[in-house]
Amino acid sequence: MKRAATGSLMGLALGDALGFPTEFNDVPSILTKCGPWREMELPRPAIVTDDTQMTLALC
């Protein structure tokens, strides 16, 4: 049970950090900014937002 919860929280934090650069953008804007998603560079640094911070605080 503990491993599943840890894995879920890790996935949430990674998804939040990787999605941050395109958050609140529509698909055409993302394509203009980043190109096709399969060719997108990983963000550096990957920024963890307040969404992850609040989820971890709640857990």
ROPATOR-433827 format. One record per atom (N, C-alpha, C): x, y, z; atom name; residue in one letter; residue number from 1. Coordinates in nm, 3 decimals, always signed. Example, Ala and Ser with C-alpha at 12.3 -4.5 7.8 and 13.67 -1.06 7.14 Angstrom:
residues 2
+---------+---------+---------+-------+--------+-----+
:    east :   north :      up : atome : residu : num :
+---------+---------+---------+-------+--------+-----+
:  +1.319 :  -0.569 :  +0.780 :     N :      A :   1 :
:  +1.230 :  -0.450 :  +0.780 :    CA :      A :   1 :
:  +1.320 :  -0.330 :  +0.780 :     C :      A :   1 :
:  +1.285 :  -0.225 :  +0.708 :     N :      S :   2 :
:  +1.367 :  -0.106 :  +0.714 :    CA :      S :   2 :
:  +1.290 :  +0.003 :  +0.787 :     C :      S :   2 :
+---------+---------+---------+-------+--------+-----+
***
This chain:
residues 59
+---------+---------+---------+-------+--------+-----+
:    east :   north :      up : atome : residu : num :
+---------+---------+---------+-------+--------+-----+
:  +0.083 :  -0.119 :  +0.000 :     N :      M :   1 :
:  +0.000 :  +0.000 :  +0.000 :    CA :      M :   1 :
:  +0.088 :  +0.126 :  +0.000 :     C :      M :   1 :
:  +0.192 :  +0.125 :  +0.084 :     N :      K :   2 :
:  +0.280 :  +0.242 :  +0.094 :    CA :      K :   2 :
:  +0.351 :  +0.268 :  -0.038 :     C :      K :   2 :
:  +0.395 :  +0.163 :  -0.108 :     N :      R :   3 :
:  +0.466 :  +0.180 :  -0.236 :    CA :      R :   3 :
:  +0.373 :  +0.238 :  -0.342 :     C :      R :   3 :
:  +0.247 :  +0.195 :  -0.342 :     N :      A :   4 :
:  +0.152 :  +0.247 :  -0.439 :    CA :      A :   4 :
:  +0.127 :  +0.396 :  -0.415 :     C :      A :   4 :
:  +0.113 :  +0.435 :  -0.291 :     N :      A :   5 :
:  +0.091 :  +0.576 :  -0.259 :    CA :      A :   5 :
:  +0.213 :  +0.660 :  -0.296 :     C :      A :   5 :
:  +0.332 :  +0.611 :  -0.266 :     N :      T :   6 :
:  +0.455 :  +0.682 :  -0.300 :    CA :      T :   6 :
:  +0.468 :  +0.697 :  -0.451 :     C :      T :   6 :
:  +0.440 :  +0.591 :  -0.524 :     N :      G :   7 :
:  +0.446 :  +0.596 :  -0.670 :    CA :      G :   7 :
:  +0.347 :  +0.694 :  -0.728 :     C :      G :   7 :
:  +0.227 :  +0.698 :  -0.672 :     N :      S :   8 :
:  +0.125 :  +0.791 :  -0.720 :    CA :      S :   8 :
:  +0.168 :  +0.936 :  -0.697 :     C :      S :   8 :
:  +0.223 :  +0.964 :  -0.581 :     N :      L :   9 :
:  +0.268 :  +1.100 :  -0.551 :    CA :      L :   9 :
:  +0.388 :  +1.140 :  -0.637 :     C :      L :   9 :
:  +0.476 :  +1.045 :  -0.664 :     N :      M :  10 :
:  +0.591 :  +1.073 :  -0.751 :    CA :      M :  10 :
:  +0.543 :  +1.103 :  -0.893 :     C :      M :  10 :
:  +0.448 :  +1.025 :  -0.941 :     N :      G :  11 :
:  +0.391 :  +1.050 :  -1.074 :    CA :      G :  11 :
:  +0.322 :  +1.184 :  -1.083 :     C :      G :  11 :
:  +0.250 :  +1.222 :  -0.978 :     N :      L :  12 :
:  +0.184 :  +1.352 :  -0.975 :    CA :      L :  12 :
:  +0.287 :  +1.465 :  -0.981 :     C :      L :  12 :
:  +0.392 :  +1.455 :  -0.902 :     N :      A :  13 :
:  +0.495 :  +1.559 :  -0.899 :    CA :      A :  13 :
:  +0.568 :  +1.570 :  -1.033 :     C :      A :  13 :
:  +0.601 :  +1.457 :  -1.093 :     N :      L :  14 :
:  +0.668 :  +1.459 :  -1.223 :    CA :      L :  14 :
:  +0.578 :  +1.517 :  -1.331 :     C :      L :  14 :
:  +0.453 :  +1.475 :  -1.334 :     N :      G :  15 :
:  +0.359 :  +1.528 :  -1.433 :    CA :      G :  15 :
:  +0.339 :  +1.677 :  -1.417 :     C :      G :  15 :
:  +0.331 :  +1.723 :  -1.294 :     N :      D :  16 :
:  +0.316 :  +1.866 :  -1.267 :    CA :      D :  16 :
:  +0.437 :  +1.943 :  -1.316 :     C :      D :  16 :
:  +0.556 :  +1.893 :  -1.287 :     N :      A :  17 :
:  +0.679 :  +1.962 :  -1.327 :    CA :      A :  17 :
:  +0.696 :  +1.963 :  -1.479 :     C :      A :  17 :
:  +0.667 :  +1.852 :  -1.545 :     N :      L :  18 :
:  +0.684 :  +1.845 :  -1.689 :    CA :      L :  18 :
:  +0.576 :  +1.922 :  -1.765 :     C :      L :  18 :
:  +0.458 :  +1.933 :  -1.707 :     N :      G :  19 :
:  +0.350 :  +2.005 :  -1.773 :    CA :      G :  19 :
:  +0.349 :  +2.154 :  -1.747 :     C :      G :  19 :
:  +0.428 :  +2.200 :  -1.651 :     N :      F :  20 :
:  +0.427 :  +2.341 :  -1.613 :    CA :      F :  20 :
:  +0.449 :  +2.438 :  -1.729 :     C :      F :  20 :
:  +0.544 :  +2.413 :  -1.821 :     N :      P :  21 :
:  +0.568 :  +2.511 :  -1.928 :    CA :      P :  21 :
:  +0.450 :  +2.533 :  -2.021 :     C :      P :  21 :
:  +0.357 :  +2.438 :  -2.029 :     N :      T :  22 :
:  +0.244 :  +2.452 :  -2.120 :    CA :      T :  22 :
:  +0.110 :  +2.467 :  -2.048 :     C :      T :  22 :
:  +0.115 :  +2.479 :  -1.917 :     N :      E :  23 :
:  -0.008 :  +2.491 :  -1.839 :    CA :      E :  23 :
:  -0.086 :  +2.615 :  -1.882 :     C :      E :  23 :
:  -0.216 :  +2.599 :  -1.896 :     N :      F :  24 :
:  -0.311 :  +2.705 :  -1.933 :    CA :      F :  24 :
:  -0.298 :  +2.749 :  -2.079 :     C :      F :  24 :
:  -0.227 :  +2.674 :  -2.161 :     N :      N :  25 :
:  -0.218 :  +2.703 :  -2.304 :    CA :      N :  25 :
:  -0.307 :  +2.606 :  -2.380 :     C :      N :  25 :
:  -0.366 :  +2.653 :  -2.490 :     N :      D :  26 :
:  -0.443 :  +2.561 :  -2.573 :    CA :      D :  26 :
:  -0.348 :  +2.489 :  -2.669 :     C :      D :  26 :
:  -0.399 :  +2.386 :  -2.736 :     N :      V :  27 :
:  -0.315 :  +2.302 :  -2.821 :    CA :      V :  27 :
:  -0.246 :  +2.382 :  -2.931 :     C :      V :  27 :
:  -0.316 :  +2.469 :  -3.005 :     N :      P :  28 :
:  -0.245 :  +2.545 :  -3.109 :    CA :      P :  28 :
:  -0.130 :  +2.630 :  -3.053 :     C :      P :  28 :
:  -0.148 :  +2.690 :  -2.936 :     N :      S :  29 :
:  -0.042 :  +2.770 :  -2.875 :    CA :      S :  29 :
:  +0.077 :  +2.684 :  -2.836 :     C :      S :  29 :
:  +0.049 :  +2.565 :  -2.783 :     N :      I :  30 :
:  +0.156 :  +2.473 :  -2.744 :    CA :      I :  30 :
:  +0.235 :  +2.430 :  -2.867 :     C :      I :  30 :
:  +0.164 :  +2.396 :  -2.975 :     N :      L :  31 :
:  +0.232 :  +2.354 :  -3.098 :    CA :      L :  31 :
:  +0.319 :  +2.466 :  -3.154 :     C :      L :  31 :
:  +0.270 :  +2.590 :  -3.148 :     N :      T :  32 :
:  +0.348 :  +2.703 :  -3.196 :    CA :      T :  32 :
:  +0.473 :  +2.724 :  -3.111 :     C :      T :  32 :
:  +0.456 :  +2.713 :  -2.981 :     N :      K :  33 :
:  +0.566 :  +2.737 :  -2.887 :    CA :      K :  33 :
:  +0.668 :  +2.623 :  -2.885 :     C :      K :  33 :
:  +0.619 :  +2.499 :  -2.890 :     N :      C :  34 :
:  +0.706 :  +2.384 :  -2.864 :    CA :      C :  34 :
:  +0.723 :  +2.289 :  -2.983 :     C :      C :  34 :
:  +0.639 :  +2.300 :  -3.082 :     N :      G :  35 :
:  +0.642 :  +2.203 :  -3.192 :    CA :      G :  35 :
:  +0.571 :  +2.076 :  -3.153 :     C :      G :  35 :
:  +0.582 :  +1.970 :  -3.233 :     N :      P :  36 :
:  +0.516 :  +1.843 :  -3.202 :    CA :      P :  36 :
:  +0.561 :  +1.789 :  -3.066 :     C :      P :  36 :
:  +0.468 :  +1.733 :  -2.992 :     N :      W :  37 :
:  +0.499 :  +1.691 :  -2.855 :    CA :      W :  37 :
:  +0.607 :  +1.584 :  -2.850 :     C :      W :  37 :
:  +0.620 :  +1.504 :  -2.952 :     N :      R :  38 :
:  +0.723 :  +1.399 :  -2.950 :    CA :      R :  38 :
:  +0.863 :  +1.457 :  -2.966 :     C :      R :  38 :
:  +0.872 :  +1.582 :  -3.006 :     N :      E :  39 :
:  +1.002 :  +1.646 :  -3.025 :    CA :      E :  39 :
:  +1.031 :  +1.750 :  -2.916 :     C :      E :  39 :
:  +0.941 :  +1.762 :  -2.818 :     N :      M :  40 :
:  +0.959 :  +1.861 :  -2.712 :    CA :      M :  40 :
:  +1.078 :  +1.826 :  -2.624 :     C :      M :  40 :
:  +1.153 :  +1.927 :  -2.590 :     N :      E :  41 :
:  +1.263 :  +1.910 :  -2.494 :    CA :      E :  41 :
:  +1.204 :  +1.905 :  -2.353 :     C :      E :  41 :
:  +1.267 :  +1.831 :  -2.266 :     N :      L :  42 :
:  +1.226 :  +1.831 :  -2.127 :    CA :      L :  42 :
:  +1.265 :  +1.964 :  -2.065 :     C :      L :  42 :
:  +1.177 :  +2.022 :  -1.984 :     N :      P :  43 :
:  +1.210 :  +2.152 :  -1.924 :    CA :      P :  43 :
:  +1.326 :  +2.140 :  -1.825 :     C :      P :  43 :
:  +1.413 :  +2.240 :  -1.827 :     N :      R :  44 :
:  +1.524 :  +2.245 :  -1.731 :    CA :      R :  44 :
:  +1.532 :  +2.385 :  -1.675 :     C :      R :  44 :
:  +1.515 :  +2.406 :  -1.552 :     N :      P :  45 :
:  +1.481 :  +2.305 :  -1.452 :    CA :      P :  45 :
:  +1.333 :  +2.268 :  -1.460 :     C :      P :  45 :
:  +1.299 :  +2.150 :  -1.414 :     N :      A :  46 :
:  +1.159 :  +2.109 :  -1.403 :    CA :      A :  46 :
:  +1.106 :  +2.172 :  -1.274 :     C :      A :  46 :
:  +1.006 :  +2.255 :  -1.288 :     N :      I :  47 :
:  +0.956 :  +2.333 :  -1.174 :    CA :      I :  47 :
:  +0.835 :  +2.264 :  -1.112 :     C :      I :  47 :
:  +0.842 :  +2.239 :  -0.984 :     N :      V :  48 :
:  +0.728 :  +2.185 :  -0.911 :    CA :      V :  48 :
:  +0.644 :  +2.304 :  -0.865 :     C :      V :  48 :
:  +0.515 :  +2.298 :  -0.895 :     N :      T :  49 :
:  +0.428 :  +2.412 :  -0.865 :    CA :      T :  49 :
:  +0.357 :  +2.396 :  -0.731 :     C :      T :  49 :
:  +0.277 :  +2.495 :  -0.701 :     N :      D :  50 :
:  +0.199 :  +2.491 :  -0.578 :    CA :      D :  50 :
:  +0.098 :  +2.376 :  -0.578 :     C :      D :  50 :
:  +0.060 :  +2.326 :  -0.695 :     N :      D :  51 :
:  -0.031 :  +2.212 :  -0.699 :    CA :      D :  51 :
:  +0.031 :  +2.091 :  -0.630 :     C :      D :  51 :
:  +0.155 :  +2.063 :  -0.661 :     N :      T :  52 :
:  +0.225 :  +1.951 :  -0.596 :    CA :      T :  52 :
:  +0.249 :  +1.980 :  -0.448 :     C :      T :  52 :
:  +0.288 :  +2.099 :  -0.417 :     N :      Q :  53 :
:  +0.314 :  +2.135 :  -0.277 :    CA :      Q :  53 :
:  +0.188 :  +2.116 :  -0.192 :     C :      Q :  53 :
:  +0.073 :  +2.158 :  -0.243 :     N :      M :  54 :
:  -0.051 :  +2.146 :  -0.167 :    CA :      M :  54 :
:  -0.095 :  +1.999 :  -0.155 :     C :      M :  54 :
:  -0.074 :  +1.921 :  -0.261 :     N :      T :  55 :
:  -0.110 :  +1.778 :  -0.255 :    CA :      T :  55 :
:  -0.025 :  +1.706 :  -0.152 :     C :      T :  55 :
:  +0.106 :  +1.734 :  -0.152 :     N :      L :  56 :
:  +0.194 :  +1.670 :  -0.053 :    CA :      L :  56 :
:  +0.160 :  +1.714 :  +0.089 :     C :      L :  56 :
:  +0.123 :  +1.839 :  +0.106 :     N :      A :  57 :
:  +0.084 :  +1.888 :  +0.239 :    CA :      A :  57 :
:  -0.043 :  +1.818 :  +0.286 :     C :      A :  57 :
:  -0.136 :  +1.796 :  +0.194 :     N :      L :  58 :
:  -0.261 :  +1.729 :  +0.231 :    CA :      L :  58 :
:  -0.236 :  +1.583 :  +0.268 :     C :      L :  58 :
:  -0.145 :  +1.519 :  +0.197 :     N :      C :  59 :
:  -0.115 :  +1.377 :  +0.227 :    CA :      C :  59 :
:  -0.049 :  +1.365 :  +0.362 :     C :      C :  59 :
+---------+---------+---------+-------+--------+-----+
***
